[in-house]
Amino acid sequence: MKKLVFTLSFVIASGFISAQNKETKTADKLFERFEYTEAAEEYLKVVDENDDDIYAESQLAECYYNVFNTSEAVNWYAKIADKKNDAETYYQYAQMLKAEGNYSEADRQMGKFASLKPNDDRAIEFKSNPNYLAKLKNQAKLFDVKSADISSDKSDFGAILTNDNYVYFASARNGSRKTASYNEEPYLDIYKAVYNEDGTLSEPTSVSEINTKWHDGPVAISADGNTMYFGSESFNESEFIKDKEKRLKFGKMYLYKATKTEDKWSNIKLLPFNNEAYSVRNPAISADGKTLYFSSDMPNGLGGEDIWKVSVDGDSYGEPENLGEKVNTAGDESFPFLTEKGEFYFASNARKGFGGFDVFKINLDEDTEPKNVGEPVNTEKDDFAFAYNTEKKIAMFSSNRAGVDNIYIANPICGVNANVIVKNAKNGAVLEGVMVTVLDENNDVVNSATSSMSGETAFGLGCNKAYSFQGSKEGFENGVVSINPSSNENEAVELLLEPIKPIITETEVILNPIYFEFNRSNITKQGAEELDRLVDVMNEHPEMVIFAKSHTDSRGSAKYNLRLSERRAQSTVQYIISKGISKDRISGQGFGESEPKIDCKKCTDDEYAQNRRSEFLIVKK
């Protein structure tokens, strides 16, 4: 289910709704009413008659996207994505692929999205670390997860555990309620259950004094348990937007406040910043009761749905304030929750995650980035509405991982995220491609990973245990660093590798092979690491003068290879000079294929590689 669709309610006036075209008239009418399942059936009939109707195929993709039928959505996006060549189509296709667990293809589609919208925050986020998933999967497990026995076979979500041992949540379990057309489930009601000392939950009961004939919930409860903020629909106030052309009335979600008197909720008041032009929903209240958080698509936001806050003083409220880029993105952020310890949890479908909505957390008072809470809370499906009672050490969240929105209990566990950055011990440069191996106190291998372009690896480890981290990379001595037992959630680890000193003979300085990209002469990252070792030697021997000889293999014409080797030789010289070595101490020349190390006519790949080399002759020591 698409979490930002279900609360949009409507009343259908009798009459005709204009269709996109004659063939799709019936389907379009259903689509405009958010009756996506029935609309899809009608669009399928159109496609059966004309299998080249890109409009009907696009609408099918949208229908299945809106009801989170990921397999069917992927099927239809695959048919239309390249035909439309539209950024948002590629983005939605990628989200559905992630929800199906097809991360490699999702990344490919995100690449297409990023190429069309390079300045979009979602594109920038993706391009900054396209291989983020391995890091997410390696991070420390923060919670154990189990199903809550209050879930039904219908949608149940938004559960919160109050300090007075009640669990409030929204549910579509009431079969006597009107059915919502977008998912064929009854309208939502607010329910509550008692949380018992043994961790069990009582049979849920309807909060009848709050529920209306429209969608209701979810809720936020104050720390003292006496104030409730909850969502319901603008139709309660006879407020809506009328679309004369489509002859529809569109309602929005509004926020209300209620107070408890003798275990009943009463004195229901509409909050003053509701507006029929946009929805405000999914409330959360700070422990001191002075700040109300909520999600909204109101103007001046950053994305489709953003998280906002407003000051509270009794029944007086300030102006809503957007939480800004620290939390919000060009995508959707919703379901805020603030713990007594200042940890702010929210759901996002645009930050680096496993798929769909993921749960993130951040301390709003610190200059940090939101952190994905990781598995098993987050999955490739929608995971959202995380609410953490830190006093009782119990969290609850919602997920459609089982095919319908259910409520789950998350028990916190102790874990440490070791964020390892590998550097060159000589000059402090970060090192890519280092194999980092984690060993426990018994020297048993716990995990291993290769450092990224930024020199980083991340490992989720048990707390209060000592670990060592060993790094290995060609051209460097093996390095090791240890950490003491810790219960910190995050540990920063710096692993330093000493470069292996080049072999210095009477006639040359011998480095590892310096590789160039095919048909290119620019210095690569690997080549720079090797040439830095030569720079170190020349700094240690200030009188040394070097002559760089660049060779190619015999593929290509002799004339071409000579020019290519000359360009590579000069690139090498310029790199050395850029590192502070006097131009009087370094020169170079390309020799093409004229001086093979191995004289062969039908060379093997290894023989070609040995001929394709650089040599650094000592002119003067």
PAZA-518002 format. One line per 5 residues: number of its first residue (from 1); their letters; for each residue x, y, z of C-alpha. Coordinates in nm, 4 decimals. Layout:
REM residues N
NUM = A = X Y Z; ...;
END
This chain:
REM residues 621
1 = MKKLV = 0.0000 0.0000 0.0000; 0.1272 0.3478 -0.0782; 0.1224 0.5132 0.2624; 0.0557 0.8627 0.1319; -0.2551 0.7699 -0.0631;
6 = FTLSF = -0.4838 0.5942 0.1787; -0.5875 0.9012 0.3785; -0.7112 1.0957 0.0747; -1.0886 1.0632 0.0940; -1.3532 1.1644 -0.1545;
11 = VIASG = -1.7237 1.1820 -0.2217; -1.8376 1.1065 -0.5757; -2.1114 1.3209 -0.7223; -2.3377 1.1619 -0.9772; -2.2572 1.2358 -1.3360;
16 = FISAQ = -2.0009 1.2005 -1.6106; -1.6218 1.2194 -1.5756; -1.4344 1.3041 -1.8934; -1.1974 1.0255 -2.0015; -0.8473 1.0371 -2.1468;
21 = NKETK = -0.9806 0.8736 -2.4614; -1.2804 0.6726 -2.5693; -1.1128 0.3350 -2.5102; -1.0013 0.4196 -2.1559; -1.3130 0.6091 -2.0477;
26 = TADKL = -1.4314 0.3526 -1.7917; -1.0842 0.2879 -1.6544; -1.0030 0.6592 -1.6244; -1.3205 0.7211 -1.4303; -1.2271 0.4487 -1.1813;
31 = FERFE = -0.8702 0.5807 -1.1592; -0.9938 0.9324 -1.0766; -1.1961 0.7797 -0.7923; -0.8806 0.6068 -0.6606; -1.0421 0.2702 -0.7350;
36 = YTEAA = -0.7092 0.1384 -0.8566; -0.7847 -0.2335 -0.8499; -1.0951 -0.1990 -1.0649; -0.9219 0.0585 -1.2858; -0.6401 -0.1869 -1.3526;
41 = EEYLK = -0.8898 -0.4505 -1.4665; -1.0345 -0.2051 -1.7177; -0.6950 -0.0879 -1.8439; -0.6023 -0.4530 -1.8970; -0.8992 -0.4883 -2.1292;
46 = VVDEN = -0.7715 -0.1932 -2.3309; -0.4224 -0.3422 -2.3520; -0.5671 -0.6772 -2.4607; -0.7295 -0.4993 -2.7559; -0.4262 -0.2820 -2.8313;
51 = DDDIY = -0.0957 -0.4021 -2.6910; 0.0783 -0.0805 -2.8004; -0.1308 0.1625 -2.5951; 0.1423 0.3317 -2.3893; -0.1120 0.5446 -2.2015;
56 = AESQL = -0.3035 0.2403 -2.0748; 0.0238 0.0646 -1.9899; 0.1423 0.3712 -1.7983; -0.1852 0.3853 -1.6075; -0.1484 0.0173 -1.5178;
61 = AECYY = 0.1962 0.0865 -1.3761; 0.0495 0.3763 -1.1743; -0.2399 0.1649 -1.0463; -0.0119 -0.1088 -0.9190; 0.2356 0.1470 -0.7799;
66 = NVFNT = -0.0409 0.3138 -0.5800; -0.1589 -0.0123 -0.4218; 0.2004 -0.1344 -0.3753; 0.1521 -0.4416 -0.5926; 0.5236 -0.4444 -0.6620;
71 = SEAVN = 0.5483 -0.7443 -0.8943; 0.2790 -0.6141 -1.1311; 0.4157 -0.2596 -1.1091; 0.7614 -0.3847 -1.2115; 0.6076 -0.5739 -1.5030;
76 = WYAKI = 0.4368 -0.2637 -1.6442; 0.7156 -0.0147 -1.5699; 0.9512 -0.2450 -1.7609; 0.7278 -0.2066 -2.0667; 0.6936 0.1714 -2.0596;
81 = ADKKN = 0.9969 0.3217 -1.8832; 1.2276 0.3557 -2.1835; 0.9397 0.4483 -2.4140; 0.8477 0.7431 -2.1924; 1.2072 0.8302 -2.0957;
86 = DAETY = 1.0632 1.0255 -1.8046; 1.2586 1.0883 -1.4836; 0.9761 1.0184 -1.2386; 0.8823 0.7003 -1.4240; 1.2390 0.5747 -1.3844;
91 = YQYAQ = 1.2341 0.6734 -1.0174; 0.9096 0.4921 -0.9423; 1.0300 0.1905 -1.1401; 1.3456 0.1832 -0.9255; 1.1416 0.1970 -0.6045;
96 = MLKAE = 0.9301 -0.0981 -0.7115; 1.2412 -0.2945 -0.8110; 1.3924 -0.2304 -0.4694; 1.0698 -0.3452 -0.3073; 1.1068 -0.6683 -0.5053;
101 = GNYSE = 1.4656 -0.7045 -0.3818; 1.6144 -0.6501 -0.7305; 1.8705 -0.3940 -0.6178; 2.1065 -0.4150 -0.9151; 1.8322 -0.3343 -1.1664;
106 = ADRQM = 1.6937 -0.0688 -0.9307; 2.0343 0.0995 -0.9311; 2.0379 0.0881 -1.3117; 1.7019 0.2645 -1.3298; 1.8111 0.5147 -1.0649;
111 = GKFAS = 2.1094 0.5887 -1.2869; 1.8699 0.6792 -1.5692; 1.6673 0.8952 -1.3318; 1.9840 1.0709 -1.2124; 2.0972 1.1392 -1.5698;
116 = LKPND = 1.7663 1.3135 -1.6458; 1.7476 1.5002 -1.3135; 2.1120 1.5390 -1.2013; 2.0331 1.8255 -0.9626; 1.7447 1.6486 -0.7899;
121 = DRAIE = 1.8243 1.5736 -0.4251; 1.7318 1.2095 -0.4804; 1.9797 1.1879 -0.7687; 2.2552 1.3581 -0.5682; 2.1913 1.1222 -0.2766;
126 = FKSNP = 2.2082 0.8190 -0.5061; 2.5231 0.9274 -0.6912; 2.7046 1.0093 -0.3660; 2.7152 0.6415 -0.2723; 2.5520 0.4023 -0.5203;
131 = NYLAK = 2.6928 0.0981 -0.3363; 2.5359 0.1881 -0.0040; 2.3425 -0.1365 0.0413; 2.6380 -0.3486 0.1540; 2.7131 -0.0923 0.4236;
136 = LKNQA = 2.3513 -0.0945 0.5409; 2.3480 -0.4725 0.5608; 2.6725 -0.4714 0.7597; 2.5647 -0.2237 1.0262; 2.4904 -0.3336 1.3805;
141 = KLFDV = 2.1517 -0.4810 1.4550; 1.9704 -0.2399 1.6881; 1.6469 -0.4310 1.7500; 1.4983 -0.7775 1.7615; 1.1623 -0.7880 1.5873;
146 = KSADI = 0.8485 -0.9968 1.6352; 0.4876 -0.9713 1.5206; 0.2366 -0.8108 1.7561; -0.0647 -1.0278 1.8269; -0.3049 -0.7327 1.7850;
151 = SSDKS = -0.2662 -0.7366 1.4046; -0.5623 -0.8537 1.1956; -0.6006 -0.9644 0.8341; -0.6706 -0.5995 0.7434; -0.4456 -0.2949 0.7622;
156 = DFGAI = -0.3186 -0.2168 1.1131; -0.0539 0.0511 1.1655; 0.0665 0.3516 1.3639; 0.0832 0.1787 1.7047; 0.2161 0.3728 2.0050;
161 = LTNDN = 0.2723 0.2439 2.3587; 0.1791 0.5069 2.6182; 0.3277 0.5486 2.9642; -0.0015 0.4299 3.1167; 0.0227 0.0967 2.9289;
166 = YVYFA = -0.2190 0.1500 2.6420; -0.1429 0.0750 2.2791; -0.3303 0.2964 2.0324; -0.3334 0.2246 1.6584; -0.5333 0.2651 1.3383;
171 = SARNG = -0.7093 -0.0359 1.1884; -0.9382 -0.1313 0.8997; -1.0731 -0.4379 1.0828; -1.4277 -0.3071 1.1306; -1.6194 -0.4976 0.8620;
176 = SRKTA = -1.9352 -0.2931 0.9180; -1.7611 0.0265 0.7995; -1.7811 0.1714 0.4498; -1.5231 0.0230 0.2139; -1.2452 0.2406 0.0751;
181 = SYNEE = -1.2221 0.2048 -0.3020; -0.8442 0.2206 -0.3368; -0.7815 -0.1037 -0.1439; -1.1252 -0.2578 -0.0861; -1.0782 -0.2414 0.2934;
186 = PYLDI = -1.3106 -0.0791 0.5490; -1.2421 0.2793 0.6539; -0.9894 0.3190 0.9332; -1.0848 0.3450 1.3010; -0.8769 0.4123 1.6119;
191 = YKAVY = -0.8353 0.1134 1.8454; -0.6662 0.0576 2.1781; -0.5348 -0.2430 2.3690; -0.3813 -0.2884 2.7131; -0.0103 -0.3714 2.7318;
196 = NEDGT = 0.0307 -0.6247 3.0132; 0.3342 -0.6650 3.2397; 0.4202 -0.9981 3.0781; 0.4404 -0.8294 2.7358; 0.1069 -0.9608 2.6078;
201 = LSEPT = -0.1666 -0.7400 2.4656; -0.5371 -0.7455 2.5404; -0.8032 -0.7770 2.2720; -0.8255 -0.4384 2.0959; -1.1395 -0.2272 2.1367;
206 = SVSEI = -1.2634 0.0645 1.9307; -1.2151 0.4164 2.0712; -1.5757 0.4854 1.9807; -1.5945 0.8368 2.1226; -1.3282 0.9517 1.8735;
211 = NTKWH = -1.4091 0.7526 1.5617; -1.6190 0.9072 1.2851; -1.7712 0.7722 0.9639; -1.4521 0.8770 0.7818; -1.0904 0.7589 0.8085;
216 = DGPVA = -0.9557 0.8111 1.1630; -0.6040 0.7794 1.3007; -0.3267 0.7328 1.3750; -0.2775 0.9194 1.7046; -0.0227 1.0803 1.9341;
221 = ISADG = -0.0571 1.0730 2.3130; 0.1024 1.3171 2.5584; 0.3491 1.1913 2.8213; 0.0868 1.2154 3.0980; -0.1634 1.0197 2.8881;
226 = NTMYF = -0.4319 1.2896 2.9033; -0.4058 1.4566 2.5627; -0.4555 1.2965 2.2234; -0.3794 1.4348 1.8783; -0.5346 1.2374 1.5961;
231 = GSESF = -0.6145 1.2502 1.2261; -0.9577 1.2526 1.0699; -1.1085 1.3902 0.7508; -1.2082 1.7397 0.6461; -1.5531 1.6095 0.5557;
236 = NESEF = -1.6257 1.6245 0.9303; -1.6153 2.0033 0.8879; -1.7956 1.9985 0.5503; -1.4707 2.1231 0.3982; -1.3405 1.9882 0.0694;
241 = IKDKE = -1.2307 2.0903 -0.2792; -1.4869 2.0440 -0.5522; -1.3666 1.9444 -0.8978; -1.6477 2.0593 -1.1244; -1.4999 1.8991 -1.4354;
246 = KRLKF = -1.4719 1.5569 -1.2733; -1.7716 1.6145 -1.0475; -1.5816 1.4975 -0.7434; -1.5315 1.6315 -0.3923; -1.1823 1.5833 -0.2538;
251 = GKMYL = -1.1312 1.5839 0.1207; -0.8085 1.6177 0.3184; -0.6790 1.4798 0.6455; -0.7072 1.7185 0.9396; -0.5595 1.7045 1.2885;
256 = YKATK = -0.7701 1.7215 1.6035; -0.7032 1.7381 1.9763; -0.8944 1.5546 2.2515; -0.8556 1.5328 2.6304; -0.9208 1.2402 2.8613;
261 = TEDKW = -1.1870 1.2605 3.1316; -1.2657 0.9517 3.3414; -1.0985 0.7228 3.0859; -1.2996 0.8701 2.7971; -1.1827 1.1080 2.5285;
266 = SNIKL = -1.3816 1.4290 2.4937; -1.3529 1.8039 2.4283; -1.2527 1.7406 2.0656; -1.1055 2.0492 1.8956; -0.9968 2.1144 1.5393;
271 = LPFNN = -0.6397 2.2444 1.5155; -0.6164 2.5927 1.3576; -0.3576 2.5205 1.0861; -0.5708 2.2681 0.8955; -0.6571 2.3709 0.5415;
276 = EAYSV = -0.8760 2.2174 0.2735; -0.5934 2.2719 0.0221; -0.3614 2.0174 0.1855; -0.3481 1.7361 0.4415; -0.1935 1.7375 0.7893;
281 = RNPAI = -0.1626 1.3980 0.9570; 0.0449 1.1416 1.1477; 0.1020 1.3519 1.4616; 0.3720 1.3162 1.7282; 0.4036 1.5218 2.0471;
286 = SADGK = 0.7248 1.6016 2.2362; 0.7650 1.4782 2.5939; 0.7134 1.8290 2.7341; 0.4008 1.8771 2.5211; 0.5328 2.2003 2.3709;
291 = TLYFS = 0.6050 2.0835 2.0144; 0.3738 1.8955 1.7819; 0.5249 1.7205 1.4783; 0.3221 1.6067 1.1792; 0.3487 1.5312 0.8072;
296 = SDMPN = 0.1914 1.7440 0.5384; 0.1927 1.8287 0.1705; 0.1345 2.1982 0.2484; 0.3059 2.4598 0.0287; 0.6756 2.5516 0.0632;
301 = GLGGE = 0.7836 2.1967 0.1393; 1.0770 2.0133 -0.0154; 0.8964 1.7072 -0.1497; 0.5617 1.5395 -0.1905; 0.5106 1.5046 0.1849;
306 = DIWKV = 0.7345 1.6682 0.4454; 0.7601 1.6648 0.8236; 0.6705 1.9898 1.0003; 0.6557 2.1118 1.3589; 0.4468 2.3699 1.5428;
311 = SVDGD = 0.4773 2.5145 1.8928; 0.1999 2.4306 2.1403; 0.0850 2.6410 2.4374; -0.2393 2.4983 2.5688; -0.4870 2.5581 2.2884;
316 = SYGEP = -0.2620 2.8120 2.1168; -0.0355 2.7141 1.8271; 0.2461 2.8845 1.6434; 0.3123 2.8851 1.2713; 0.4029 2.5458 1.1207;
321 = ENLGE = 0.7760 2.5192 1.0468; 0.9311 2.2782 0.7971; 1.2113 2.0647 0.9451; 1.4188 2.1387 0.6369; 1.6800 1.9355 0.4527;
326 = KVNTA = 1.8079 1.7793 0.7736; 1.5033 1.5500 0.7593; 1.3049 1.6191 0.4415; 1.3942 1.5357 0.0812; 1.2414 1.5701 -0.2647;
331 = GDESF = 1.0608 1.2425 -0.1900; 0.8199 1.1696 0.0962; 0.8866 1.1845 0.4701; 0.6163 1.0963 0.7207; 0.5282 0.9308 1.0548;
336 = PFLTE = 0.7477 1.1355 1.2922; 0.8155 1.0290 1.6520; 1.0305 1.1940 1.9197; 1.1523 0.9971 2.2237; 1.2070 1.1416 2.5707;
341 = KGEFY = 1.5820 1.1171 2.5015; 1.5599 1.3363 2.1914; 1.5857 1.0637 1.9256; 1.3691 1.1571 1.6290; 1.2363 0.8689 1.4176;
346 = FASNA = 1.0637 0.9083 1.0817; 0.9902 0.7192 0.7583; 1.1340 0.8159 0.4189; 1.1093 0.6670 0.0721; 1.3848 0.8817 -0.0821;
351 = RKGFG = 1.6878 0.8285 0.1415; 1.9273 0.5357 0.1073; 1.7280 0.2340 0.2155; 1.6254 -0.1225 0.1448; 1.3127 -0.0323 -0.0530;
356 = GFDVF = 0.9785 0.1410 -0.0088; 0.9593 0.3413 0.3129; 1.2416 0.2840 0.5612; 1.2695 0.4000 0.9223; 1.5424 0.6560 0.9990;
361 = KINLD = 1.6528 0.8301 1.3157; 1.8367 1.1506 1.3966; 1.9047 1.3780 1.6935; 1.7608 1.7111 1.5863; 1.9920 1.8998 1.8233;
366 = EDTEP = 2.3089 1.7568 1.6689; 2.4768 1.8249 1.3367; 2.4406 1.4707 1.2026; 2.2775 1.2956 0.9088; 1.9703 1.0715 0.9485;
371 = KNVGE = 2.0683 0.7094 1.0064; 1.8859 0.4130 0.8585; 1.7996 0.1896 1.1572; 1.8817 -0.1165 0.9448; 1.7541 -0.4693 0.9429;
376 = PVNTE = 1.5362 -0.6323 1.0697; 1.3194 -0.3214 1.1202; 1.3689 -0.2202 0.7576; 1.3073 -0.4509 0.4631; 1.2553 -0.4130 0.0887;
381 = KDDFA = 0.8862 -0.3388 0.1631; 0.7249 -0.0390 0.3394; 0.8432 -0.0015 0.6993; 0.7137 0.3004 0.8876; 0.5414 0.4496 1.1957;
386 = FAYNT = 0.8222 0.3673 1.4407; 0.7333 0.4689 1.7991; 0.9786 0.4003 2.0832; 0.8840 0.4078 2.4529; 1.2335 0.4396 2.6001;
391 = EKKIA = 1.1110 0.4065 2.9605; 0.9590 0.0659 2.8907; 1.2306 -0.0198 2.6355; 0.9698 -0.1247 2.3789; 0.9268 0.0062 2.0260;
396 = MFSSN = 0.6440 -0.0579 1.7840; 0.6389 -0.0058 1.4098; 0.4378 -0.1006 1.1035; 0.5277 -0.2876 0.7872; 0.3608 -0.4478 0.4873;
401 = RAGVD = 0.6342 -0.7128 0.4585; 0.3693 -0.9833 0.4978; 0.1497 -0.8387 0.2221; -0.0704 -0.6177 0.4430; 0.0099 -0.3473 0.6984;
406 = NIYIA = 0.0813 -0.5190 1.0297; 0.2148 -0.4055 1.3665; 0.5507 -0.5321 1.4932; 0.7301 -0.5072 1.8255; 1.0972 -0.4094 1.8298;
411 = NPICG = 1.3072 -0.4898 2.1364; 1.6322 -0.2901 2.1557; 1.9595 -0.4808 2.1679; 2.3141 -0.3635 2.2210; 2.5203 -0.3277 1.9052;
416 = VNANV = 2.8186 -0.1274 1.7820; 2.8642 0.0168 1.4350; 3.2361 0.0226 1.3628; 3.2971 0.2760 1.0870; 3.6462 0.2008 0.9545;
421 = IVKNA = 3.8361 0.4431 0.7333; 4.1610 0.3215 0.5780; 4.4397 0.5695 0.5086; 4.7923 0.5831 0.3747; 5.0079 0.6188 0.6879;
426 = KNGAV = 5.2597 0.8263 0.4953; 5.0405 1.1047 0.3603; 4.6943 1.0491 0.5098; 4.5259 0.9816 0.1745; 4.2237 0.7499 0.1927;
431 = LEGVM = 4.2760 0.4072 0.0379; 4.0241 0.2362 -0.1871; 4.0167 -0.1396 -0.2425; 4.1679 -0.2418 0.0911; 4.0495 -0.5794 0.2193;
436 = VTVLD = 3.9505 -0.5184 0.5816; 3.9036 -0.8270 0.8007; 3.7456 -0.8157 1.1473; 3.8722 -1.0549 1.4161; 3.7196 -1.1153 1.7584;
441 = ENNDV = 3.8972 -1.1690 2.0905; 3.9752 -1.5299 1.9903; 4.1224 -1.4174 1.6558; 3.8303 -1.5761 1.4726; 3.7193 -1.3984 1.1550;
446 = VNSAT = 3.3895 -1.2148 1.2131; 3.3471 -1.0326 0.8825; 3.5349 -0.8762 0.5933; 3.4741 -0.6094 0.3314; 3.6594 -0.3960 0.0781;
451 = SSMSG = 3.7015 -0.0240 0.1397; 3.5058 0.2120 -0.0857; 3.6320 0.5065 -0.2906; 3.6162 0.7144 0.0280; 3.8284 0.4565 0.2114;
456 = ETAFG = 3.5351 0.3471 0.4254; 3.3969 0.0161 0.5436; 3.1324 -0.0422 0.8108; 3.0707 -0.3423 1.0340; 2.7880 -0.4235 1.2739;
461 = LGCNK = 2.9422 -0.5813 1.5840; 2.8383 -0.7003 1.9275; 2.8871 -0.4543 2.2108; 3.1220 -0.4915 2.5082; 3.3650 -0.7018 2.3051;
466 = AYSFQ = 3.7148 -0.6270 2.1788; 3.7847 -0.6477 1.8052; 4.0803 -0.6012 1.5739; 4.0742 -0.4848 1.2127; 4.3354 -0.6030 0.9653;
471 = GSKEG = 4.3891 -0.4328 0.6291; 4.5749 -0.5602 0.3231; 4.6394 -0.4024 -0.0161; 4.9013 -0.4535 -0.2858; 5.1817 -0.2023 -0.2462;
476 = FENGV = 5.1237 -0.1609 0.1282; 5.2304 -0.3447 0.4403; 4.9468 -0.5139 0.6257; 4.8006 -0.2917 0.8971; 4.6084 -0.3665 1.2143;
481 = VSINP = 4.4162 -0.1620 1.4705; 4.2084 -0.2715 1.7714; 3.9172 -0.1310 1.9687; 3.8400 -0.1942 2.3336; 3.5047 -0.3341 2.4480;
486 = SSNEN = 3.2410 -0.0657 2.3916; 2.8695 -0.0082 2.4277; 2.8696 0.3028 2.2095; 2.6360 0.2789 1.9152; 2.9069 0.4121 1.6820;
491 = EAVEL = 3.2840 0.3676 1.6926; 3.5130 0.5504 1.4505; 3.8175 0.3403 1.3596; 4.1202 0.4639 1.1652; 4.3297 0.1921 1.0011;
496 = LLEPI = 4.6694 0.3042 0.8684; 4.8702 0.1145 0.6081; 5.2381 0.1847 0.5507; 5.3373 0.1958 0.1831; 5.5939 -0.0676 0.0907;
501 = KPIIT = 5.9053 0.1195 -0.0089; 6.0012 0.0759 -0.3723; 6.3033 -0.1349 -0.4568; 6.5981 0.0905 -0.5378; 6.8754 -0.0658 -0.7457;
506 = ETEVI = 7.1826 0.0971 -0.8897; 6.9951 0.1815 -1.2080; 6.6235 0.2180 -1.1334; 6.3392 0.2587 -0.8859; 6.1036 -0.0408 -0.9182;
511 = LNPIY = 5.7345 0.0216 -0.8551; 5.4289 -0.1961 -0.8997; 5.2804 -0.1744 -1.2521; 5.1137 0.1585 -1.3242; 4.7948 0.1007 -1.5180;
516 = FEFNR = 4.6226 0.3379 -1.7573; 4.2682 0.3100 -1.8861; 4.2330 0.1741 -2.2380; 4.3318 0.4354 -2.4955; 4.3771 0.6974 -2.2189;
521 = SNITK = 4.6786 0.8761 -2.0754; 4.5347 1.0317 -1.7594; 4.6701 0.9165 -1.4229; 4.4323 0.6760 -1.2471; 4.3796 0.6508 -0.8714;
526 = QGAEE = 4.5869 0.3308 -0.8636; 4.8607 0.4947 -1.0677; 4.8655 0.7956 -0.8351; 4.9158 0.5696 -0.5322; 5.2200 0.4111 -0.6986;
531 = LDRLV = 5.3670 0.7418 -0.8161; 5.3277 0.8793 -0.4638; 5.5739 0.6095 -0.3568; 5.8230 0.7406 -0.6127; 5.7683 1.0934 -0.4799;
536 = DVMNE = 5.8505 0.9682 -0.1288; 6.1769 0.8134 -0.2576; 6.2747 1.1348 -0.4358; 6.2016 1.3374 -0.1223; 6.4220 1.1027 0.0805;
541 = HPEMV = 6.6980 1.1340 -0.1819; 6.6923 1.5055 -0.2739; 6.9755 1.4671 -0.5289; 6.8053 1.1864 -0.7211; 6.7114 1.2516 -1.0853;
546 = IFAKS = 6.4654 1.0169 -1.2622; 6.3964 0.9397 -1.6279; 6.0522 0.7806 -1.6834; 6.0178 0.5413 -1.9770; 5.6649 0.4470 -2.0891;
551 = HTDSR = 5.6012 0.1360 -2.3002; 5.2956 -0.0138 -2.4702; 5.2221 -0.3636 -2.5910; 5.2246 -0.4454 -2.9635; 4.8494 -0.4166 -3.0257;
556 = GSAKY = 4.7726 -0.1200 -3.2502; 5.0055 0.0436 -3.5000; 5.3610 0.1323 -3.4023; 5.2976 0.5006 -3.4784; 4.9836 0.5100 -3.2634;
561 = NLRLS = 5.1540 0.3269 -2.9739; 5.4463 0.5678 -2.9809; 5.2134 0.8686 -2.9486; 5.0128 0.7015 -2.6741; 5.3232 0.6095 -2.4704;
566 = ERRAQ = 5.4563 0.9654 -2.5077; 5.1334 1.1086 -2.3673; 5.1477 0.8658 -2.0760; 5.5117 0.9484 -2.0059; 5.4329 1.3208 -1.9972;
571 = STVQY = 5.1291 1.2650 -1.7719; 5.3580 1.0773 -1.5352; 5.6141 1.3594 -1.5358; 5.3475 1.6229 -1.4758; 5.2039 1.4270 -1.1824;
576 = IISKG = 5.5460 1.4026 -1.0152; 5.6037 1.7764 -1.0634; 5.2574 1.8523 -0.9199; 5.3669 1.6821 -0.5973; 5.6452 1.9353 -0.5443;
581 = ISKDR = 5.9356 1.7654 -0.7216; 6.1467 2.0101 -0.9279; 6.1033 1.9721 -1.3041; 6.4852 1.9514 -1.3276; 6.4705 1.6170 -1.1451;
586 = ISGQG = 6.2127 1.4316 -1.3566; 6.1789 1.3782 -1.7305; 6.0160 1.1137 -1.9454; 5.9738 0.9690 -2.2891; 5.7454 0.7219 -2.4629;
591 = FGESE = 5.8966 0.4266 -2.6455; 5.5776 0.2675 -2.7774; 5.6224 -0.1018 -2.8562; 5.9913 -0.0717 -2.9541; 6.1394 -0.2242 -2.6338;
596 = PKIDC = 5.9256 -0.5224 -2.5325; 6.0112 -0.6944 -2.2083; 5.8946 -1.0216 -2.3619; 5.9519 -1.0541 -2.7346; 5.6473 -1.2491 -2.8515;
601 = KKCTD = 5.4405 -1.2542 -3.1695; 5.1259 -1.4191 -3.0344; 5.1409 -1.2867 -2.6794; 4.9255 -1.4039 -2.3927; 4.7300 -1.1482 -2.1889;
606 = DEYAQ = 4.9953 -1.1731 -1.9169; 5.2756 -1.1137 -2.1675; 5.0932 -0.8132 -2.3105; 5.0555 -0.6770 -1.9565; 5.4259 -0.7163 -1.8812;
611 = NRRSE = 5.5170 -0.5298 -2.1984; 5.2720 -0.2516 -2.1153; 5.4868 -0.0992 -1.8392; 5.6624 0.2058 -1.7008; 6.0251 0.2148 -1.5910;
616 = FLIVK = 6.1922 0.4722 -1.3692; 6.5641 0.4933 -1.4423; 6.8010 0.6654 -1.2022; 6.9972 0.9289 -1.3914; 7.1618 1.0593 -1.0762;
621 = K = 7.1575 0.9460 -0.7154;
END
